[in-house]
Amino acid sequence: MFAWDDVRFFLAFAESGTLSGAARMLKVDHVTVARRVTGLEQSLGETLVDRVSKRWSMTDAGREIADLALSMQSQAYALERAVRARKVGSSAVVTVSAPPTLASTFLAPRFAELRARHPELELSLLGTPATVSLSRQEADVAVRLAQPTEMSSVARRIGRIAYGFYAAPGYVQIPPEQWEFIAYDGSLDHVPQQEWLRAFAGGRRVVFSSNDLTSQLAAARQGVGIAALPSFLVAPDAGVVPVPADVAPLARDIYLVVHADLRRNHAIRIVMDFISEQIGSALPPDAGR
């Protein structure tokens, strides 16, 4: 019999296509991945990868085994969710995923209140622009700025983020044709706020880019240019002021998402209700309309 854990390592390699990619997914070193895949091959008596010029690639047998193993993995995750769903206590670790700035600037400070209400809870907060998989239990709860498409997820709209253009005080005294801009890097050209900024810039120069909104705020504060920022990030003492713009306002809906199997888990329910309460009061669903 093969070890299920070896299958997990092999599937990570099959998904990522490289040892290093699988290692990053599983948070181990690539030597461990190689050893586990080799162990699975020995257990099955099959060659799952070709090792040519130190670059591994899937064999036909490997692809076939990977397809079968994916079904096993789905059932394993379903089993884990079923067990978790039956737990009635609130003593648990709950993992929340959210966009980085919303996680660090909005949620993290407020989680102190949740801990005070429920000291038995343990919280893990993942600030990531990537969409985590709730089916694979990469997180228990996700806060997203786009409505989910997974059939296995349950989502509700809990708030709305309004955006504005901001710059250092006095920046608007510069002639508008000389204005310069602060934007996301090219990896986020597809997000609505980036498209909104570029429409306003209208061909004027983007002189600073960052995928981190706090860095964009810091640059705007120092007079580098004009940035498109969420309202919750710009406190009265942030050192920037609104910039009048002749474009339609922008706001994005906030969705709270959970896997359907876990929506009634007691600990997860507590965390979801708290997030909904906090975002609903500070960033209500009608904000920015």
C-alpha positions in Angstrom: 0.0 0.0 0.0 1.1 3.5 -0.7 1.2 6.3 1.8 -1.5 9.0 1.3 0.9 11.7 2.3 3.2 10.7 -0.6 0.2 11.2 -2.9 -0.3 14.7 -1.5 3.3 15.6 -2.4 2.9 14.1 -5.9 -0.3 16.1 -6.5 1.5 19.3 -5.5 4.2 18.6 -8.1 1.6 17.7 -10.7 -0.2 21.0 -10.1 2.8 23.3 -10.0 4.9 21.5 -12.6 8.2 21.9 -10.7 9.8 20.6 -7.5 10.4 24.2 -6.3 6.7 25.1 -7.0 5.5 22.1 -5.1 7.9 22.9 -2.2 6.5 26.5 -2.0 2.9 25.1 -2.0 3.6 22.7 0.8 6.1 24.9 2.7 8.9 22.3 2.6 12.2 22.1 0.7 12.4 20.6 -2.8 14.4 17.6 -1.5 11.5 16.5 0.6 9.1 16.7 -2.4 11.6 14.6 -4.5 11.9 12.0 -1.7 8.1 11.7 -1.3 7.4 11.4 -5.0 10.2 8.7 -5.3 8.6 6.9 -2.4 5.2 6.9 -4.1 6.8 5.5 -7.3 8.4 2.7 -5.3 5.1 1.8 -3.6 3.2 1.8 -6.9 5.9 0.2 -9.0 5.4 2.9 -11.6 7.6 5.7 -13.0 5.5 8.9 -12.5 8.1 11.4 -13.6 10.9 11.6 -16.2 14.1 12.9 -14.7 15.9 14.4 -17.7 18.7 17.0 -17.3 17.5 17.6 -13.7 14.1 18.8 -15.0 11.3 16.6 -13.9 8.2 16.1 -16.2 5.2 13.9 -15.9 5.0 10.5 -17.6 1.8 9.2 -19.1 1.4 7.0 -16.0 2.0 10.0 -13.8 -0.8 12.0 -15.5 -3.2 9.1 -15.2 -2.3 8.6 -11.5 -2.7 12.3 -10.9 -6.2 12.4 -12.3 -7.2 9.5 -10.1 -5.5 10.9 -7.1 -7.4 14.2 -7.5 -10.6 12.4 -6.8 -9.1 10.8 -3.7 -7.9 14.2 -2.5 -11.4 15.7 -3.0 -12.9 12.9 -0.9 -10.2 13.4 1.8 -11.0 17.1 2.1 -14.7 16.3 2.2 -14.1 13.9 5.0 -12.1 16.5 7.0 -14.9 19.1 6.4 -17.5 16.7 7.5 -15.7 16.0 10.8 -15.1 19.7 11.4 -18.7 20.6 10.6 -19.9 18.3 13.5 -17.8 20.1 16.1 -20.0 22.2 18.3 -17.5 24.0 20.5 -15.9 27.4 19.8 -12.4 26.3 20.8 -10.8 26.0 17.4 -8.3 27.6 15.0 -10.1 29.6 12.3 -8.2 30.8 9.3 -9.4 34.0 7.5 -8.1 35.1 4.0 -8.5 38.7 2.9 -6.9 41.2 0.5 -3.6 42.3 2.1 -4.5 45.9 3.1 -8.0 45.0 4.3 -6.4 42.2 6.4 -3.6 44.3 7.9 -5.2 47.7 8.3 -8.8 46.9 8.9 -9.3 43.3 10.2 -6.1 42.7 12.3 -6.7 45.6 14.7 -10.3 44.6 15.2 -9.6 41.0 15.9 -8.5 42.0 19.4 -12.1 42.6 20.2 -13.1 39.2 18.9 -10.4 37.6 21.1 -11.7 39.5 24.1 -15.2 38.1 23.4 -14.0 34.6 22.7 -10.6 33.9 24.2 -11.0 30.2 23.4 -10.6 31.0 19.7 -7.3 31.0 17.8 -7.2 33.1 14.7 -5.0 32.9 11.6 -5.2 35.8 9.1 -3.8 35.4 5.6 -3.4 38.7 3.7 -3.1 37.6 0.1 -4.2 39.0 -3.3 -4.6 35.4 -4.5 -7.9 33.6 -4.3 -7.4 30.8 -1.8 -9.2 27.5 -2.1 -11.9 26.9 0.5 -12.4 23.3 -0.8 -8.8 22.5 0.0 -9.1 24.3 3.3 -6.4 26.8 2.6 -8.7 29.1 4.6 -12.0 28.6 6.5 -13.4 32.0 5.7 -12.6 34.4 2.8 -13.2 38.1 2.4 -13.2 38.9 -1.3 -13.8 41.9 -3.6 -15.4 39.7 -6.3 -18.4 37.5 -6.1 -17.2 33.8 -5.9 -17.9 31.4 -8.7 -17.2 28.1 -6.9 -20.4 26.0 -6.7 -19.3 24.7 -3.3 -19.1 28.2 -1.7 -21.7 30.2 0.1 -21.3 34.0 0.0 -23.1 37.1 1.0 -22.3 40.8 0.4 -21.5 42.5 3.7 -20.0 45.9 2.7 -18.6 48.1 0.1 -15.3 49.9 -0.3 -15.3 53.4 -1.8 -12.2 54.6 -3.6 -10.8 58.1 -4.1 -7.9 59.8 -5.6 -5.4 61.2 -3.1 -2.2 63.3 -3.1 -0.1 65.4 -0.8 -1.6 68.7 0.3 -0.8 71.3 -2.3 -0.3 68.8 -5.1 -3.4 69.9 -6.8 -1.8 73.4 -7.2 0.3 71.8 -9.9 -1.2 72.3 -13.4 -3.3 69.2 -14.1 -1.5 68.4 -17.3 1.7 67.9 -15.2 0.1 65.6 -12.7 1.8 62.2 -12.3 0.4 59.0 -10.9 1.0 56.1 -8.5 -0.4 52.7 -9.5 -0.3 49.0 -9.0 2.4 47.1 -10.9 1.5 45.3 -14.1 0.4 42.1 -12.4 -2.7 43.9 -11.2 -3.6 45.8 -14.3 -6.9 43.9 -14.4 -8.3 45.1 -11.1 -11.1 47.8 -11.4 -9.2 50.4 -9.3 -6.2 50.2 -11.6 -8.4 50.6 -14.7 -10.1 53.6 -13.0 -6.8 55.2 -12.2 -5.5 54.8 -15.8 -8.7 56.3 -17.2 -8.2 59.3 -15.0 -4.6 59.6 -15.8 -5.5 59.6 -19.5 -2.0 59.0 -20.7 -0.2 61.1 -18.1 2.8 59.4 -16.5 2.7 56.7 -13.9 6.0 57.4 -12.1 5.7 54.9 -9.2 4.1 51.4 -9.0 3.7 49.0 -6.1 1.3 46.1 -5.3 1.2 47.3 -1.7 -1.4 50.0 -1.0 0.4 51.2 2.2 3.5 51.9 0.0 1.3 53.8 -2.5 -0.1 55.9 0.4 3.4 56.6 1.7 4.6 57.7 -1.8 1.5 59.9 -2.3 2.1 61.5 1.1 5.6 62.5 0.0 4.3 64.2 -3.1 5.3 61.5 -5.6 1.9 61.7 -7.4 -1.7 60.8 -7.2 -2.9 57.4 -6.0 -6.3 55.6 -6.1 -6.8 54.4 -2.5 -9.6 52.8 -0.5 -11.4 55.2 1.9 -10.7 53.1 5.0 -7.0 53.4 4.5 -7.0 57.2 4.4 -7.4 58.4 8.0 -7.8 62.1 8.7 -4.1 62.2 9.7 -2.9 60.2 6.7 -1.1 63.2 5.2 -3.0 63.2 1.9 -6.1 65.0 0.6 -8.7 64.1 -1.9 -8.1 65.1 -5.5 -11.1 66.3 -7.6 -11.7 64.0 -10.6 -13.9 64.2 -13.6 -14.6 60.4 -13.7 -17.4 58.4 -12.2 -16.8 57.3 -8.6 -15.6 53.8 -7.9 -16.7 51.4 -5.2 -16.3 47.6 -4.8 -18.5 45.1 -3.0 -17.1 43.0 -0.2 -18.2 39.4 0.0 -17.9 37.0 2.9 -17.4 33.5 1.6 -17.3 30.0 3.3 -17.5 26.5 2.0 -21.0 25.1 2.2 -19.9 22.2 4.3 -18.6 24.5 7.1 -21.1 27.3 7.2 -22.7 25.9 10.3 -19.5 25.1 12.2 -19.8 27.0 15.5 -16.3 28.6 15.7 -16.4 29.6 12.0 -19.9 31.1 12.5 -18.6 33.2 15.3 -15.8 34.6 13.2 -18.1 35.2 10.2 -20.6 37.1 12.3 -17.9 39.3 13.8 -16.4 40.1 10.4 -19.8 40.9 9.0 -20.6 43.1 12.0 -17.3 45.1 11.7 -17.3 45.6 8.0 -21.1 46.3 7.9 -20.8 49.1 10.4 -17.6 50.7 9.1 -18.0 50.0 5.3 -21.8 49.6 4.8 -23.1 47.9 1.6 -24.4 51.3 0.4 -21.1 53.1 0.7 -19.9 54.8 -2.4 -23.2 54.8 -4.1 
